[in-house]
Amino acid sequence: MSPMKAKRLFLIIAAVLLLTAAAMFIVMQLRRPEHSEPQVRTGTLERFPEFPSAFVSPRTVSVWLPDGYEVGQPCDVLYMHDGQMLFDAEATWNHQEWAVDEVAGKLIAEGQIPQCIVVGIDNTDNRLKEYFPEKAKMLADKEKPFGKAKLQGDAYLRFIVEELKPFIDEKYHPLTDRKHTFMMGSSMGGLISLYALCEYPDIFGGVGCLSSHLSMALLPFGNGSERMAKAFAAYVEDNLPAANTCRVYMDHGTKGFDAAYGRYQSAIDDIFERRGWDDAHYRSLVFEGDDHNETCWSNRLVEPLEFLLVETTGFEPVTPCL
């Protein structure tokens, strides 16, 4: 085979692999879970179908309450994206789950984290647009327009801050100040969580960003993912809250989509270091062998829960008897 034909064959194979990966990513992000009601192993789950909003389309909101919780008890609140994937593998499209009820329930029962409720916010068919950091796109657009899709990241955060949080505060009477209010997500949910902290530092005292999709690769709208990744990093550097005024947890694995995140995460790590963040307020971890899925996020969920809820609030864990 001539060098020219070999090169052409290589390009064809590379293109097929890229298109296959893109299709898998889009299916993973947009495929809706099965419609069975999730069940929890610890605590109770209260469901609010078709939760209305003036900013985004209605969706189900699920509120997990730990065992023994009574309305009005002082507790932290953790808002989590992709609510369908949090509690019950039998009710998810890929039969995986974060196991939030089991992990958080065990930590609370053992006195390792304070009492908290978890607000799971279902995604919709607009997931990628709702989880996209709009103001970062504005920076990218100054160089060259990054697609024409109408993004909804700002509207999604307004829904959480202006509609959902007031509802949760009024119904459950938790601790409402920023020191006791947190957000967490994975992949695109990691991006929107860090974006939320930058946009609403007076609302959120900390965020957990697992396997954040910092590469911006394979999105079904726009072009120039490398340019968009740099724009997001520039946005973060320009808009981070003052150093050490809140807590940020980030991580990624080394397999699947996570295998490409290393250099992008390093760029974000460098920003936090330049801005003067210390190890007590910013944590960035790498989990060798972990892939881009709920099972892996569940296995390391203890890390962000303890970092955010314990160290942020000043809660003192119970010392186990030896």
Sequence and secondary structure as in RCSB ss.txt:
>XXXX:A:sequence
MSPMKAKRLFLIIAAVLLLTAAAMFIVMQLRRPEHSEPQVRTGTLERFPEFPSAFVSPRTVSVWLPDGYEVGQPC
DVLYMHDGQMLFDAEATWNHQEWAVDEVAGKLIAEGQIPQCIVVGIDNTDNRLKEYFPEKAKMLADKEKPFGKAK
LQGDAYLRFIVEELKPFIDEKYHPLTDRKHTFMMGSSMGGLISLYALCEYPDIFGGVGCLSSHLSMALLPFGNGS
ERMAKAFAAYVEDNLPAANTCRVYMDHGTKGFDAAYGRYQSAIDDIFERRGWDDAHYRSLVFEGDDHNETCWSNR
LVEPLEFLLVETTGFEPVTPCL
>XXXX:A:secstr
  HHHHHHHHHHHHHHHHHHHHHHHHHHHH     S    SSSEEEEEEEE  SSS  EEEEEEE TT  TTS  
EEEEES GGGSS GGGSTTS    HHHHHHHHHHTTSS  EEEEEE   TTHHHHTS HHHHHHHHHHS      
  HHHHHHIIIIIIHHHHHHHH    SGGGEEEEEETHHHHHHHHHHHH TTT SEEEEES  TT TT SS S H
HHHHHHHHHHHHHH  STTSSEEEEEEESSGGGGG HHHHHHHHHHHHHTT  TTTEEEEEETT  SSHHHHHHT
THHHHIIIIIHHHT        
